[in-house]
Amino acid sequence: DNYEKIDKEVAKIAVKTILPDIEDSTIKEGLSSISLPGRFEKIQHIQKYTDVPFILFDVAHTENSIRSVVERMKREKISGILLFGCAADKNVKAMAEIIVESHLFDEIFITKPGDFKKSNIEKMEKAFRSAGGIYIANPNYQTFIPEVLDYANTNKKPIVVLGSFYLAGEVKKILNSFK
């Protein structure tokens, strides 16, 4: 919630910078009808994975954004399995602690978020291990993501995808290949 408000506030400032004479009410009206893909984005009725109740995407990749997502998930009573991957420069230790302490995830799956940015699977594993999380890790995201999707489908569990725009993109690429 907080990050969505911040995103819209930044958008409002950008519009005001480019169009200083535009009415605030016009900006507010325009922003009310948009959303940022990957920010608490829930997808249901997934082709090939019809027994997955939903996939929740949030591109949270900082300690604060992970905390915000976890708090919202608790409020909305959302839990399931986690698919996590982040870039090497992120504070994965802090994120892992928040995730594990939330007790929202039955299983944790860790992978690289794609090949666009440098990632460190060993660092992610170490962070989740030191936080007390039980996880399965595989650096080959191209084969691992479909395995996680199959697992969730077989077990009729929702999936939460966190940690990176790139990971969200890789999952969506796979889902779109069935359309």
C-alpha positions in Angstrom: 0.0 0.0 0.0 2.7 2.5 1.0 4.8 1.8 -2.1 1.8 2.1 -4.4 1.1 5.6 -2.8 4.8 6.5 -3.2 4.8 5.3 -6.9 1.7 7.5 -7.6 3.2 10.5 -5.8 6.4 10.2 -7.9 4.2 10.0 -11.0 2.3 13.1 -9.9 5.5 15.0 -9.5 6.7 13.9 -12.9 3.5 15.0 -14.6 3.6 18.4 -12.7 7.2 18.9 -13.9 6.4 18.3 -17.5 2.9 19.9 -17.4 3.0 22.5 -14.6 -0.4 24.0 -15.5 -2.3 20.7 -15.2 -5.0 20.5 -12.5 -4.3 18.2 -9.6 -7.8 16.7 -10.0 -6.9 15.7 -13.6 -3.7 13.9 -12.4 -5.6 12.2 -9.6 -8.3 11.0 -12.0 -5.7 9.6 -14.4 -3.7 7.9 -11.7 -6.8 6.3 -10.1 -7.2 4.0 -13.2 -3.6 2.8 -13.4 -1.6 0.2 -11.6 2.1 -0.8 -11.7 2.5 -4.4 -13.0 4.4 -6.4 -10.4 3.2 -4.5 -7.4 0.9 -6.8 -5.5 -0.4 -8.1 -8.8 -2.6 -11.2 -8.5 -3.2 -13.4 -11.5 -5.8 -16.1 -11.4 -7.2 -18.7 -13.8 -3.8 -19.6 -15.2 -3.7 -21.8 -18.3 -1.9 -25.1 -17.8 -1.8 -24.4 -14.0 -5.5 -24.4 -13.4 -5.2 -25.8 -9.8 -2.9 -22.9 -8.7 -5.4 -20.6 -6.9 -3.4 -17.6 -7.9 0.1 -16.2 -8.4 0.9 -13.0 -6.5 3.7 -10.9 -8.0 5.4 -8.2 -6.1 8.8 -6.9 -7.3 9.8 -5.9 -3.8 13.6 -6.1 -3.6 14.5 -4.1 -0.5 14.0 -4.6 3.2 11.3 -2.0 3.5 9.4 -3.2 0.4 9.5 -6.8 1.5 8.2 -5.8 5.0 5.4 -3.8 3.3 4.4 -6.8 1.2 4.5 -9.2 4.2 2.3 -6.8 6.2 -0.2 -6.6 3.4 -0.3 -10.3 2.9 -1.0 -10.7 6.6 -3.8 -8.2 6.5 -5.3 -9.9 3.4 -4.7 -13.4 4.9 -2.6 -14.5 1.9 -0.1 -17.3 2.2 1.3 -20.1 0.0 4.7 -21.0 -1.4 7.4 -18.5 -2.2 9.5 -18.2 -5.3 12.3 -15.8 -4.6 15.2 -14.4 -6.5 17.1 -11.2 -6.3 20.1 -9.4 -7.7 23.5 -9.8 -6.0 23.6 -6.2 -4.8 20.4 -6.5 -2.6 20.3 -7.0 1.1 19.1 -10.5 0.9 19.9 -11.2 4.6 17.4 -8.7 5.8 14.8 -9.7 3.3 15.2 -13.4 4.2 14.8 -12.7 7.9 11.5 -10.8 7.3 10.2 -13.5 5.0 11.1 -16.4 7.3 9.8 -14.6 10.4 6.5 -13.9 8.7 5.6 -17.6 8.7 3.5 -17.0 5.6 5.2 -19.5 3.3 4.9 -23.3 3.5 7.8 -23.8 1.2 10.5 -21.4 -0.1 12.0 -21.9 -3.6 15.1 -19.8 -4.5 16.5 -19.2 -8.0 18.3 -16.7 -10.1 16.0 -13.9 -11.3 17.2 -14.3 -14.9 20.4 -13.3 -16.6 19.8 -9.6 -16.8 21.6 -8.7 -13.6 24.3 -10.5 -11.6 22.8 -12.8 -9.0 24.4 -14.8 -6.2 22.4 -18.0 -5.4 24.9 -19.0 -2.7 24.4 -15.7 -0.9 20.6 -16.2 -1.1 20.9 -19.7 0.3 23.1 -18.6 3.1 20.7 -15.7 4.0 17.7 -18.0 4.2 19.6 -20.7 6.0 20.8 -18.2 8.7 17.3 -16.9 9.0 16.1 -20.4 9.8 14.3 -20.9 6.5 13.9 -24.3 4.9 14.2 -23.9 1.1 15.0 -25.6 -2.2 17.4 -23.7 -4.4 18.3 -24.1 -8.1 20.2 -21.5 -10.1 18.7 -22.7 -13.4 15.6 -20.5 -13.4 14.5 -21.7 -16.9 13.9 -25.2 -15.7 13.2 -24.4 -12.0 10.3 -22.0 -12.5 8.2 -24.5 -14.4 9.0 -27.1 -11.7 7.8 -24.7 -9.0 4.6 -24.0 -11.1 4.0 -27.8 -11.5 4.6 -28.3 -7.8 2.1 -25.6 -6.9 -0.4 -27.0 -9.4 -0.1 -30.5 -8.0 -0.5 -29.3 -4.5 -3.2 -26.7 -5.3 -1.2 -23.9 -3.6 -0.9 -20.2 -4.4 2.5 -18.9 -5.4 4.1 -15.6 -4.2 6.8 -14.3 -6.5 9.2 -11.8 -4.7 12.5 -10.2 -5.1 13.0 -8.8 -8.6 11.3 -7.3 -11.6 13.4 -9.8 -13.6 12.1 -12.8 -11.8 8.5 -11.6 -12.2 9.3 -11.2 -15.9 10.7 -14.7 -16.3 7.6 -16.2 -14.6 5.3 -14.2 -16.8 7.2 -15.2 -19.9 6.6 -18.8 -19.1 2.9 -18.2 -18.3 2.4 -16.3 -21.5 3.9 -19.1 -23.6 0.7 -21.1 -22.9 -1.7 -18.5 -24.2 
